[in-house]
Amino acid sequence: MAKNTHISRRSALGAIAAAAVGGPAFAQSAWPNKPVRIVVPFAAAGTTDILARAIAPELTKAFGQSFFVENRAGAGGNVGTEVVAHAAPDGYTLLMGTVGTHAINSSLYQKLPYDPVKDFVPVTMVAGVPNVMEMPTEKARQLGINNVKDFIAYAKAHPGKLNMASSGNGTSIHLAGELFKSMTGTYLVHFPYRGSGPALLDMIAGTMDVMFDNLPASLPHIKAGKLKALAVTSRQRSAALPDVPTIEEAGGLKGFDATSWFGLLAPAGTPADIVNRVQQEVAKALNSPAVKEKLLAQGAIPSGNTPAEFARHIAAETKKWAKVVKDSGAKVD
């Protein structure tokens, strides 16, 4: 009996030691044991949604549990972002955050229902994309607008007559337009939507006149001839639209740069081993030929950087966009 007790105690001590040394291994085997949701804080069919749905199946295959996308649109991404900020930090709720939710909104809104730094832990940047300045093709033809300089001339001659769509207040799409307005001295009437998808529907219908959309969401409509791409908002041309000039090239706006990025974040307090495992699997997926080629064809540049690298990127972008918001005078109550 004493021998059995000795063995039991020794086994127990061994288990405790193993847990202390290899704690993450225990957590890894326990997570995930149920579906994981990826909250997209915008409507379906926009770039945030497209990228989330590109990686969700890859994570499902890697972890053997369903990773599903849940769209929670509203208030420039603030509604869905707040949901994740207040979710349990157990690895079962992730956010597909954007440059808007985590680098712009803190400067644009007087009050946010979440703290983009304190309430989240960065996981990995999924992709960066240029925005594209576009018009409904038929509308551009009717107004005689063939390029950025034509657009600027028309906007100055008809102040307040052109409607600018965006995916919501504070998004990179909105701020790209505000930067354009500030640098050109034009007045465009801003109409914020609950995501890029709904805005694109009105663009294609001709209800809206211009949009500075993330390229992946608009690219199919540009290739189909429904939207006319006037310029991309990045410093360099996009490989997905090599014949489309940059705004700096086409409009003479020196230094114009308004690119977007999208990445996974988790509620603050989420175990580091879960964060690291998700980052590693996303990086593997983004480096796989199938996913990488798909995103590049859509105009997105895959990333997959580490949590620390993503955190530094967010900090730098927050500083950059704070200046853009201040210089443009853009504010949302």
DRENKE-618697 format. One record per atom (N, C-alpha, C, O, CB): y negated, x negated, z negated; residue in one letter. Coordinates in pm, whole numbers, plus 50000, padded with zeros to 5 digits. Glycine has a CB too. Layout:
% DRENKE-618697
YXZA
...
***
This chain:
% DRENKE-618697
501204991650000M
500005000050000M
498764991450000M
497814993950074M
499995009449879M
498784980849912A
497654971649907A
497454964850041A
496324962650086A
497854961049797A
498594961550104K
498494954950235K
497794963850336K
496944959150412K
499894951050287K
498154976650338N
497534986050431N
496044987650403N
495234988750495N
498214999650423N
495694987850270T
494284988850232T
493514976850283T
492404978150334T
494134990150080T
494134964850267H
493494952450312H
493254952850463H
492184949050512H
494364940250275H
494264957550535I
494124958550681I
493024968350718I
492234965750809I
495454962750747I
492964979750647S
491954989950676S
490554984550653S
489654986650734S
492185002350591S
490394977350540R
489074971650510R
488684961350613R
487534960650658R
489054965450371R
489674953050651R
489404942550750R
489024948850884R
488124944050953R
490624933250768R
489724959650918S
489424966551044S
488024972651041S
487284972151139S
490464977551071S
487684978350924A
486364984450910A
485274974050922A
484264976150990A
486244991850777A
485474962650854L
484484951850861L
484354946651004L
483254943451050L
484854940350766L
485484945951073G
485454941351213G
484674950851301G
483934946651390G
486854939651267G
484854963751276A
484144973751355A
482654973051331A
481854974351425A
484654987751322A
482254970951202I
480844969751169I
480234957451236I
479134958051291I
480644968951017I
480974946351232A
480484934051296A
480344935851445A
479374931351506A
481424922451267A
481324942551503A
481264944851648A
480074953551683A
479414951451785A
482564951351698A
479804963451598A
478664972251623A
477374964651613A
476444966951690A
478664983951526A
477294955251515A
476064947651495A
475814938151611A
474684936751658A
476124939751365A
476884931751657V
476744922151766V
476624928951900V
475814925051985V
477904912551768V
477434939151920G
477494945552050G
477014959852048G
477564968452116G
478874945052103G
475944962351967G
475414975851955G
475164982752088G
475554994252106G
474154975451878G
474504975852182P
474244982252311P
475484987152381P
475444997252452P
473524972852400P
476594980252362A
477824984552429A
478264998152378A
478775006352454A
478944974152407A
478065000552246F
478425013452191F
477535024352249F
477985035152286F
478325013352037F
476205020952257A
475255030752311A
475555033352457A
475435044652505A
473815025752294A
475945022852529Q
476235024452671Q
477405033852695Q
477385041852788Q
476515010852734Q
478435032652611S
479605041152632S
479295055752598S
479925064852651S
480785036252547S
478295057952509A
477965071552468A
476995078352562A
476945090652569A
477395071452328A
476205070552636W
475195076152725W
475485072252868W
475815060652895W
473785071352685W
475375081452962P
475095095752943P
476395103852935P
477355101053005P
474205101053058P
476405113752850N
477565122652842N
477195137052878N
477955146352852N
478175122152703N
475995138652938K
475565151552990K
474515148953097K
474035137653108K
474995160752875K
474135158853178P
473175156853286P
471825151553237P
471385154453126P
472955169953360P
471195143653323V
469885137753294V
468865143653391V
469105144053512V
469925122053305V
467745148353339R
466735154153428R
465625144053457R
465195136553369R
466135166853367R
465185144153581I
464035136153623I
462915146153652I
462975153553750I
464365127053749I
461905146253567V
460805155653584V
459825150153688V
459315139053676V
460075158253449V
459565158253790V
458555155153891V
457355164053860V
457465176253868V
459095157454039V
456195158253826P
455065166353783P
454245172253898P
453065175153882P
454175158153698P
454875173954012F
454235179954129F
455245189054199F
456435188654170F
453695169054227F
454745197154292A
455605206354365A
456565198754457A
456385186854485A
454765216154447A
457585205754503A
458565199754594A
457935196054727A
456905201554766A
459735209354617A
458555186654796A
458205182254932A
457095171954938A
456785167055046A
457805194055013A
456495168354824G
455535157454823G
456255144154805G
457465143854787G
454505159454712G
455515133154810T
456125119954802T
456805117654667T
457885111654662T
455085109254826T
456195122154558T
456815120554426T
458195126954424T
459155121154373T
455925126654315T
458275138854480D
459525146254487D
460525139354580D
461715138254549D
459275160654534D
460045134754694I
460905128054792I
461575115654731I
462775113554748I
460085123954917I
460785107554659L
461325095354600L
462285098354485L
463305091554470L
460195086454551L
461965108554406A
462875112354297A
464215116854353A
465265113354299A
462255123454211A
464175124554459R
465425129654518R
466165118754596R
467355120354626R
465125141454610R
465485107854628A
466165096754695A
467005088654596A
468075083754631A
465145087554764A
466515087354472I
467245079054375I
468175087054285I
469115081454230I
466275071454290I
467935100054269A
468785108154180A
470265107654218A
471095105754129A
468305122754182A
470635109154346P
472055108354381P
472665094654354P
473835093454320P
472245111954528P
471845084154370E
472335070554345E
472635068554196E
473625062154161E
471305060254393E
471775074054110L
472005073053966L
473205081553925L
473965077853835L
470755077253888L
473355092953991T
474515101453964T
475815093953992T
476755094453913T
474445114354049T
475845086954104K
477045079154140K
477265067554043K
478395064554005K
476915073754284K
476175061054003A
476285049253917A
476765052753777A
477535045153717A
474965042153910A
476305064053723F
476605067353583F
477655078153566F
478115080553454F
475355071553515F
478045084753674G
479085094953663G
478625107753595G
479455115853553G
480235089453590G
477325109453583Q
476755121853530Q
475635126053625Q
475015117753691Q
476225119853383Q
475385139053630S
474375144253721S
472965140353678S
472575142653564S
474485159353731S
472195134453769F
470765132253752F
470085142253845F
470215141253967F
470335117053785F
469365151753788F
468775162353870F
467265162553857F
466705158353755F
469345175953829F
466605167353962V
465145167753966V
464645181353923V
465145191753966V
464635164354108V
463635181253837E
463005193653790E
461505192653821E
460825183853767E
463255196053637E
460985201453905N
459575201553940N
458775209553837N
459045221353815N
459365207454082N
457795202953775R
456905209453677R
455475206153716R
454855197253659R
457215204753530R
454955213653814A
453645210553872A
452495216553791A
452685225853713A
453575215554014A
451305210953812G
450105216553754G
449175206153695G
449625196053641G
450465226453650G
447855208753704A
446815200453641A
446905185753680A
446845176853595A
446915201653490A
447035183253810G
447045169553858G
448185161253804G
448065149053789G
445775162953823G
449305167853774G
450465160753721G
450545160853569G
451535156153513G
450455146753769G
449525166053503N
449485165553357N
450515174653290N
451015171553182N
448105169353310N
450815186053354V
451745195553294V
453145189353279V
453705189153169V
451825208453379V
453685184353387G
455015178353382G
455055165553301G
456045162753233G
455495175553521G
453985157853307T
453925145353231T
453925148153082T
454565140953005T
452695137253270T
453215158653040E
453205162452899E
454595166652852E
454995163652740E
452205173852874E
455335173552939V
456695177752904V
457535165652864V
458255166052764V
457355185153023V
457445155052944V
458245143152916V
457715135652794V
458495130252716V
458265133853038V
456405135352777A
455815128552662A
456335134252531A
456475127052432A
454295129552666A
456625147252530H
457075153952408H
458595156152404H
459105162352312H
456375167252393H
459295150952503A
460755152652506A
461415142952411A
460825132852371A
461295150552648A
462655145952373A
463405137052285A
463655123652354A
464025123452471A
464745143452242A
463465112552284P
463655099252344P
465125095052342P
465495084852284P
462815088752270P
465945103152408D
467385100752403D
467985096852538D
469205095752551D
468075112952352D
467125094652638G
467615090552769G
467975101952862G
468385099652975G
468805081952752G
467815114352815Y
468205125752898Y
467015132452968Y
467185142353038Y
468925135952814Y
465815126952948T
464625131653021T
463845119553069T
463445111052990T
463735140752931T
463635118753199L
462845108153261L
461705114453340L
461765126153376L
463735099153352L
460695106653366L
459545111353445L
459395102853570L
459465090553563L
458255110853361L
459165109453684M
458735102053802M
457205102053798M
456555111053852M
459295108353938M
456665091853733G
455215090853717G
454565085053841G
455235079953931G
454885082253596G
453255085953844T
452495081353961T
451265073553917T
450945072953798T
452085093254050T
450585067754013V
449325061153985V
448335071053925V
447465067253848V
448755054854113V
448475083953962G
447585094153906G
447865096753760G
446955096353677G
447715106953984G
449135099553727T
449475103253589T
449305091653492T
449015093853375T
450895108253583T
449465079153540H
449485067853447H
448425057253469H
448385047353395H
450785061553453H
447555058853569A
446495048953586A
445135055153617A
444105048553602A
446875039453696A
445125067753660I
443865074153699I
443425084753600I
442255085153560I
444005080353836I
444335093353559N
443955105053479N
443255101653348N
442435109453301N
445165113153450N
443585090353290S
442945086653163S
441455084453179S
440705085953082S
443605074153106S
441005080753297S
439585078953324S
438935091653378S
437735093853359S
439375067553421S
439715099953446L
439195111653515L
439025123553422L
438065131253436L
440095115353629L
439955125253328Y
439925136753237Y
439315132853103Y
439605122053051Y
441345142453217Y
438485141553048Q
437915138852916Q
438995139452809Q
438965131752713Q
436795148952883Q
439955148552826K
441065149752732K
442375150752809K
442485158452904K
440865161952639K
443365143052766L
444695143852825L
445675148952719L
445525145552602L
445145130052881L
446665156852758P
447645161752661P
448735151452631P
449735154752568P
448285174552713P
448525139152676Y
449485128352650Y
448735115152655Y
447645114252712Y
450655128552753Y
449315104952596D
448765091352604D
449655083552701D
450825081352672D
448715084452461D
449105079352817P
449945072852918P
450565059652872P
451525054952932P
449125070253041P
450025053852766V
450585041252715V
451485043652594V
452635039452594V
449455031552677V
450965050452493K
451695052152368K
452875061852377K
453855060452304K
450745056952262K
452795071552467D
453835081852473D
454985078452568D
455935086152581D
453225094852515D
454905066952636F
455915063652737F
456355049152730F
455645040452680F
455375066552876F
457545046852780V
458035033252803V
458315032052953V
459095040053006V
459325030052715V
457715022353021P
457975020553164P
459425016553187P
459995008653111P
457025009953223P
460025021953292V
461405018453329V
461365009353452V
461804997853446V
462255031253357V
460855014553563T
460735006453685T
459865013553787T
459855025853795T
462115003553746T
459145005653865M
458415011453978M
459425013554090M
460155004454127M
457215002154024M
459445025554145V
460385028754252V
459845024154387V
460555017754464V
460675043754255V
458595027454415A
458025023654545A
456515024454544A
455905031854466A
458595032654656A
455925016754633G
454495017754660G
454305022854802G
455105019754890G
453785003954639G
453245030654823V
453005036054958V
451515036254988V
450695038054897V
453595050154971V
451155034455114P
449755036755152P
449515051755166P
450455059355186P
449405029355285P
448285055755156N
447915069455190N
447485069555336N
447185059055393N
446785074855097N
447435081255395V
447015082455534V
445935093055545V
446105104355498V
448215085855626V
444805089455606M
443725098955633M
444105106755757M
444305101055864M
442335091655651M
444205119955742E
444735128055851E
443975141255864E
443315145955771E
446225130855830E
444085146955983M
443505159956011M
444535168456085M
445445162856147M
442195158656093M
444415181756081P
445245189956169P
444925185856313P
443755185056350P
444995205456146P
445925183356393T
445715178156529T
444805187256612T
443895182456680T
447055176456600T
445045200256607E
444245209656685E
442805210156633E
441865211156712E
444865223656682E
442625209356502K
441285209556444K
440495197156488K
439315198056522K
441365210156289K
441145185656487A
440495173356529A
440065174356675A
438985169856712A
441435161256509A
440925180356757R
440595181956899R
439385191256916R
438485188356995R
441815187456976R
439385202256844Q
438285211956854Q
436945205956812Q
435905209156870Q
438595224156769Q
436985197356710L
435745191456659L
435375178456730L
434325172556703L
435875188856511L
436215174056820G
435935161756894G
436045149256809G
435335139456832G
434555162456953G
436935149556710I
437125138056621I
438385130456661I
439495135556649I
437235142756473I
438185118456709N
439295110156754N
439595098356663N
440675092556671N
439015105056891N
438655094856576N
438825083256489N
437975084756364N
437295094856346N
438465070256564N
438005074856278V
437285075456150V
435785075956171V
435085083456102V
437645063556063V
435275068256265K
433825068356289K
433355081956339K
432265086456302K
433445057556390K
434165088556422D
433835102156466D
433795111556346D
432915120056335D
434875107256570D
434765109856255F
434835118556137F
433595116756050F
432995126556007F
436115115456055F
433215104256025I
432055101555942I
430795107756004I
429975113755935I
431865086355922I
430655106056135A
429485111456205A
429435126656193A
428385132456169A
429495107356354A
430595133156210Y
430635147756203Y
430335152356059Y
429585161856038Y
432025153156250Y
430925145555961A
430735149455821A
429275147955779A
428755156255705A
431625140955729A
428625137555827K
427205135655793K
426325146055861K
425305150155806K
426755121555832K
426715150155981A
425935160156054A
426195174356002A
425385183356024A
426255159456204A
427315176255933H
427675189555881H
428115188355735H
429285190655705H
428815195955967H
427215184755645P
427595182955504P
428135195755441P
427545206455453P
426395178055423P
429275194255372G
429875205655304G
430645215155394G
431115225555348G
428825213255236G
430785211655522K
431485220455615K
432965216855632K
433725224355693K
430805220155749K
433355205255580L
434745200855593L
435435201955457L
434905197555355L
434815186355647L
436635207855457N
437415209655335N
438445198455320N
439195195555413N
438115223255336N
438485192455203M
439405181455175M
440505186155080M
440225190054966M
438655169255115M
441735185855126A
442875189855042A
443385177954963A
443265166455007A
444005195955128A
443975180654847S
444635170054771S
445815176154696S
445965188354690S
443655163054671S
446645167654640S
447805172254565S
447455175754421S
448345179054342S
448895161654566S
446175175054386G
445735178554252G
444635169354204G
444515158054251G
446905178154155G
443855174154109N
442805165854051N
443385153353987N
444355153953912N
442015173853947N
442775142054018G
443195129653956G
444315122254026G
444655111153986G
443605132253820G
444895128054128T
445965121254200T
445355110454290T
444155110454316T
446805131354284T
446215101454336S
445715090854425S
445165096854554S
444265091254616S
446845080854457S
445725108254593I
445255115054714I
443815119754695I
442975118254783I
446175126954750I
443545125554578H
442185129754544H
441235117854537H
440155118054596H
442185137354410H
441645107454464L
440755095954444L
440515088054572L
439445082354589L
441325086854339L
441495087754662A
441285081254791A
440165088354866A
439305082054928A
442585081054876A
440175101554858G
439105109354922G
437765107254855G
436745106354922G
439455124054920G
437765106554722E
436515104254649E
435935090454682E
434725088854696E
436735105654498E
436815080554693L
436375067154729L
435765067254869L
434735060954893L
437545057054722L
436405074454961F
435895075555097F
434515082155098F
433595077455164F
436875083555186F
434385093055024K
433105100155016K
432005091054961K
430885090655012K
433235112754928K
432365083554854S
431395074654791S
430945063554884S
429765060154889S
431995068754665S
431895057754959M
431565046455046M
430895050555176M
430245042355240M
432805038655077M
431045063255215T
430455067855341T
429225076755321T
428505079655416T
431495075355422T
428995081155197G
427865089955171G
428055103755233G
427085110155272G
426605083855224G
429295108355242T
429585121455300T
429935131355189T
430305127455078T
430745120555403T
429805144155221Y
430135154755124Y
431255163255181Y
431055170655278Y
428885163455091Y
432425162255120L
433585170255159L
433925179355041L
433895174954926L
434805161155199L
434245191855069V
434565201254961V
436025199454921V
436935201255002V
434295215955006V
436255196054795H
437595192854747H
438355205354705H
437845213554628H
437525183154630H
439585206854756F
440495217654717F
441775211654662F
442625207254740F
440795227154839F
441935211454528P
443165206054469P
444305216054473P
444115227854444P
442905201754324P
445495211254509Y
446705219554512Y
447635215054400Y
447345205554328Y
447415218754652Y
448775221954388R
449755218454286R
450815208954342R
451995209854307R
450425231254231R
450385200054427G
451295190554488G
450965188754635G
450245196754694G
452745195154472G
451505178154693S
451245175154833S
451875185454926S
451295188855029S
451775161354867S
453065190554890G
453775200054975G
452945212355009G
452775215555127G
455045204354909G
452435219554908P
451605231354937P
450335227955014P
449905235655100P
451235238254809P
449735216354985A
448535212255056A
448835209955205A
448035213555292A
447945199554994A
449985203955231L
450365201155370L
450565214055450L
450265214555570L
451635192855375L
451065224355385L
451245237155455L
449925242455506L
449845247455619L
451895247555361L
448875241455424D
447555246155467D
446905236555566D
446115240655650D
446655248055347D
447245223655555M
446745214155655M
447315217655792M
446585218355891M
447115199555616M
448615219755797I
449285222855924I
448785236055981I
448675237756102I
450815223355905I
448475245555891A
447965258555935A
446515257855979A
446005267256040A
448105268655823A
445835246655949G
444435245155990G
443435250655890G
442245251055919G
444225251756120G
443905255055773T
443005260155669T
442185248755608T
441015250555577T
443805267355559T
442815237155592M
442135225155542M
441805215955659M
442425216655765M
443015217655436M
440815207455637D
440335198955747D
440765184355738D
440955177855840D
438845199455752D
440935179255617V
441275165055601V
442045163155472V
441875170555376V
440015156155603V
442885152955473M
443665149655353M
443995134755357M
444205128955463M
444985158155345M
444025128655239F
444365114555228F
445735113655162F
445875108755050F
443285106555146F
446745118555231D
448065120755172D
448875107955163D
448645098355236D
448825130955253D
449845108055069N
450825097155064N
451635097555193N
452075108255235N
451755098254939N
451835086255255L
452425085655387L
453815092055400L
454045099255497L
452515071455428L
454765089855307P
456105095655328P
456125110755347P
456905115855427P
456975092155213P
455265117955274A
455265132555285A
454695137255418A
455145147355473A
454465138655171A
453715129955471S
453055134255594S
453665128755721S
453455134255829S
451625130255589S
454425117955710L
454925111155829L
455685120255926L
455435119456046L
455825099955787L
456595128955879P
457295137655975P
456345146756053P
456565149456171P
458315146155901P
455285151555988H
454325160456053H
453435152856151H
453005158256253H
453475167555949H
453165140156119I
452405131756211I
453235128956336I
452735129856448I
451975118456143I
454515125556315K
455395122656429K
455655135056513K
455905134156634K
456715116856379K
455605146756448A
455815159356522A
454555163956595A
454585173656670A
456275170256427A
453455156956573G
452215160256641G
451375171156575G
450365175456629G
452525164456778G
451805175556457K
451065186156387K
449835180756315K
448835187756300K
451975193256287K
449925168156270L
448805161656203L
448395149056279L
449245142056335L
449165158156056L
447105146356281K
446595134556349K
446215124056245K
445355126456161K
445365138156439K
446865112556251A
446565101556158A
445355093856208A
445385088056317A
447795092156143A
444295093856130L
443085086556168L
443145072056119L
442675062956187L
441845093456111L
443725069956000A
443795056455943A
444675056555820A
444905067055760A
442385051155908A
445175044855783V
445865043255655V
444875037155556V
443935030355595V
447155034255669V
445105039855427T
444125036055326T
444375022355263T
443625017955176T
444085046355219T
445435015555306S
445785002455250S
445004991355321S
444344993655422S
447294999955261S
445114979155266R
444434967655327R
445114963555458R
444464958755550R
444414955655230R
446444965555464Q
447204962155584Q
447734974955650Q
447884985255585Q
448364952555551Q
448014973955779R
448614985155849R
450034987555797R
450664978555743R
448624982656002R
450504999855815S
451855003355771S
452865001055883S
452595004455998S
451905017955723S
454024995355847A
455074993255947A
455575006656002A
456115007156113A
456234985355885A
455405017455925A
455865030555970A
454925036556075A
455325045056155A
455985040055852A
453655031956075L
452665036556174L
451875024356223L
450675023356196L
451685047456113L
452525015356292P
451875002656327P
450655003956417P
449804994956419P
452864993856394P
450545014956492D
449405016656582D
448205023456515D
447155024856576D
449825024656702D
448385027556390V
447285034156318V
446505023656239V
447095016456159V
447825045456222V
445195022656260P
444395012356192P
444165015456045P
444415026656000P
443065010756262P
443695005655971T
443285008055833T
441885014355835T
441185013855936T
443284994655749T
441495020255723I
440155026055715I
439105015055726I
438035017255783I
439965033955583I
439405003355672E
438464992155684E
438264988455831E
437144986055875E
438984979855605E
439354988155906E
439264984956049E
438554995956127E
437634993356205E
440664982756107E
438985008256105A
438525019456187A
437145024556150A
436405029456235A
439505030656179A
436795023356021G
435525029055977G
434495018855934G
433375022355898G
435765038255866G
434885005955938G
433944995655896G
433684995755746G
432644990855702G
432654997255970G
434615001355668L
434435002155523L
435104990255457L
436274990855420L
435005015555467L
434364979655443K
434914967055394K
435464968455253K
434784973655163K
433844956155398K
436704963955234G
437324964055102G
437984977055064G
438494978354952G
436324960655002G
437984986955155F
438604999755120F
440104997855097F
440804992655183F
438345010355230F
440575002154980D
441995000854948D
442365011654847D
441865011554734D
442334986654892D
443215020854887A
443655031554797A
445135034154822A
445515043554892A
442815044654820A
445955025654762T
447405027254777T
447975034254654T
447365034454547T
448095013454799T
449135039954671S
449775047554564S
451075041054521S
451665033254596S
450025062054608S
451525044154400W
452835039654356W
453485050354270W
452815059154215W
452725026354278W
454795049354260F
455595059354190F
456685052154112F
457295042854163F
456215069754290F
456925056453989G
457925049553909G
458475057953796G
457875067753755G
457365037053854G
459645053853747L
460285060853638L
459755056153503L
459565044153481L
461805058953644L
459515065753415L
459135062953277L
459965071853186L
460475082253228L
457595065253255L
460095067753061A
460855075452963A
459975077952841A
459005070752820A
462175068152924A
460315087952760P
459535090152637P
459575077852548P
460605071052540P
460075102452561P
458485074852481A
458435063452390A
459535064852286A
459775075752234A
457065062452321A
460205053852257G
461305054052161G
462665054952225G
463675054052156G
461135065452068G
462715056752355T
464015056852425T
464675043152408T
464015032952430T
463825060252578T
465955042552369P
466625029552345P
466485019852463P
466625023552579P
468095031852317P
466205007452429A
465974997152531A
467164995252622A
466994992452741A
465624984052465A
468394996652568D
469564994452652D
469665005152761D
470115002352872D
470834994152567D
469255017552728I
469265028152828I
468215025452935I
468475026653054I
469025041952763I
467025021652890V
465935018352983V
466365007353078V
466165008353199V
464655014052906V
466964996853023N
467374985453106N
468494989253203N
468514984553316N
467834973953017N
469424997553160R
470525001653249R
470005009953365R
470425008153479R
471585009653170R
469075018953336V
468505027153444V
467745018253542V
467885019753664V
467565038153385V
466955008953489Q
466204999953577Q
467144991953667Q
466884990553787Q
465334990353494Q
468204986853611Q
469144978753688Q
469814986753799Q
470004981753910Q
470194972753597Q
470174999253768E
470835007453870E
469855011953978E
470215013054095E
471495019653805E
468615014653939V
467595018254040V
467345006354132V
467245007954254V
466255022653972V
467254994354073A
467034982354154A
468184980254252A
467964976654368A
466884969954063A
469414982454206K
470574981154296K
470484991254411K
470734987854526K
471894983254217K
470125003554377A
470035014054479A
468965010754582A
469165012354702A
469735027654414A
467805005954533L
466695002854624L
466994990854713L
466404989354819L
465425000254545L
467914982454668N
468304970754748N
469464973754842N
469804965454926N
468674959354658N
470074985454828S
471164988954918S
470594992055056S
469534998355065S
471975001254863S
471244987755162P
470694989655298P
470335004155329P
469305006755390P
471694984755400P
471185013555288A
470955027555324A
469665032955263A
468845038855333A
472125036155278A
469495030755132V
468305035955064V
467065028255107V
466015034155133V
468465035054910V
467185015055114K
466035006755151K
465515010355290K
464305011955309K
466414992055147K
466405011555386E
465995014855523E
465395028855531E
464445031155606E
467185013855617E
465945038155453K
465425051855452K
463985052155402K
463125058655461K
466305060855364K
463725045055291L
462375044955235L
461385037655325L
460255042255344L
462385038655097L
461795026455379L
460915018955469L
460555027255592L
459425026755640L
461565005755512L
461515034855643A
461265043355759A
460265054355728A
459595059555817A
462565049455809A
460165058055599Q
459235068355557Q
457875062655518Q
456965070055482Q
459815076055442Q
457745049555525G
456465043355491G
456365038755348G
455295034355305G
455375052755518G
457465039755271A
457465035255132A
458025021155121A
458925017455197A
458285044955044A
457495013355028I
457954999655007I
458714999254874I
458085000154769I
456764989455008I
460044997854876P
460844998254753P
460474986954657P
460104976054700P
462324997354786P
460594989754527S
460284979654425S
461504977054338S
462334968654373S
459094984154338S
461644984054225G
462764981654134G
462464970854033G
463394964753980G
463984977854211G
461174968254004N
460814957553911N
461244960553768N
461684971653738N
459314955253916N
461124950753680T
461574952153542T
460584960753463T
459444962653507T
461734938353475T
461004965853346P
460084973553262P
458824965753227P
457724971353228P
460794977753136P
458964952953197A
457794944753161A
456854943153281A
455634944053266A
458244930853111A
457424940753397E
456604939353518E
455884952453551E
454724952453591E
457464934953637E
456594963553534F
455994976553561F
454854979353462F
453824984853500F
457064987653553F
455044975653337A
454014977653235A
452744969853271A
451634974953257A
454534973353096A
452924957553316R
451754949453355R
451044955453476R
449814955353484R
452174934953387R
451824960853569H
451244967053688H
450424979353649H
449334981353701H
452344970853788H
450954987453558I
450244999353514I
448914995553448I
447895001953472I
451105007453416I
448934985153366A
447714980653298A
446654976053398A
445484979453384A
448034969253201A
447074968453499A
446134963653600A
445574975253683A
444384975453715A
446804953453692A
446434984753717E
445994996153797E
445055005353718E
444125011053775E
447205004053846E
445295006753589T
444415014853505T
443005009253506T
442035016753516T
444945015553361T
442894996253496K
441584989653499K
440914991453635K
439714994253643K
441734974653467K
441684989853742K
441144991153877K
440605005153902K
439485006853950K
442224987853981K
441425015453870W
441025029053902W
439935034353810W
439205043453848W
442225038153895W
439815028753690A
438705032653602A
437375029353670A
436425037053660A
438815025353465A
437335017953738K
436115014153810K
435865023453928K
434715027253954K
436214999553859K
436935027254002V
436785036254114V
436255049854068V
435365055554130V
438115037854189V
436815054853959V
436375067653905V
434905066953865V
434125075953896V
437235071753783V
434525056253797K
433135054553752K
432185053553871K
431155060153875K
432995042053664K
432555045353969D
431675043354085D
431535055854169D
430475058454226D
432205032054171D
432625063854178S
432585075854262S
431935087654191S
431495097254254S
433995079654306S
431895086854057G
431335097953980G
432285109653965G
431885120353919G
430065102654044G
433545108054004A
434515118953997A
434845121853851A
435085112753772A
435795115354076A
434875134753816K
435255139253683K
435955152553691K
435695160653780K
434035140253592K
436865154753597V
437555167653588V
437435172253444V
437765164753352V
439065166753634V
436965184453424D
436815189753288D
438175193753232D
438255198453118D
435865201853287D
***
